[in-house]
């Protein structure tokens, strides 16, 4: 019996892939014929997590960590080697057809649009094949046209769309059947600033207004921090972190950027600060405010001659993530050395 109060439930899921090993040397080719060698790669290692209905969650990790594998397992494209998966109280393994009628999936590097047909024909094709009722189709079509600014694109061939236009059209098509949950794998990949802004604003709106559950992966951590309320981080096939972005930042202290604008010829020296860059009388420092409280920092600055302006802001989330990756890789290496 699957839980009904979770949109997604993964319970002790493991997925292992096998890769044939090839050696193109003469000796290696003979060895491959006599004794083929396989390499086992554990993409997911006893992974468990849940996502409640209406949540907007980010799923992040380095290349090869298991993000896309997770998305394919949740949608039924892959089967787990062990463990249980539930999406909207349905099994992707056993009830994939029922699940697909309530699920939306978008991979940033793929499209479902008919390449040599106008966008509207792809939309109408989906209406027929998915048996979307007329009323629901018309309502959802009007919504995505309005919010994704698709009006001028409907009669355009998919092959003539820019990447940002195609992503908006794909997102619109994905939502025509009113999915209760959507899985997005790199939805902002390659988008320019304007297209990315449209995508993020739209996703936040449908999550808030329609209570649509969203699970999104991306390598752009700034995008994830702006979109999602919660982040799950996977490293080497295991969940390494699950919590808010505030909690994530706290894992590495309170990393902060201090930008000091000085009068010409003056140079600030800040105790506890790591100078990152300077030019045109602007100096940028990296500082951990758990070790140097703001009160002490301001006290320092008040004694520095020539200060014209001070800006205190959070360190980029990617800097925080990079530090965590280094720690996790170090722990993994240290652990393997003790075996």
ABEGO torsion letter per residue (X at the ends): XBBAABABBBBGBBBBBBBBBBBABAAAAAAAAABBBBBBBBABBGBBBBBBBGBBBBBBEBBGAGAAAAAAAAAGABBBABEBBBBGGBBAAAAAAAAAAABBBBBAABBABBAABBAAAAAAAAAAAAGBBAAAAAAAAAAAAAAAGAAAAAABBAAABBAAAAAAAAAAAAAAAGBABBBBBGAABGBBAAAAAAAAAAAAAAAAAAGBBBBBBBABAAAAAAABABBBBBBGGBBABBEBAAAAAAAAEBBBBBBBBBBBGBBBBBBGBBBABBEGGBBBBBBBAAABBAAAAAAAAAABBGBABBBBBBBBAAAAAAAAAAAAAAAAAAAAAAX
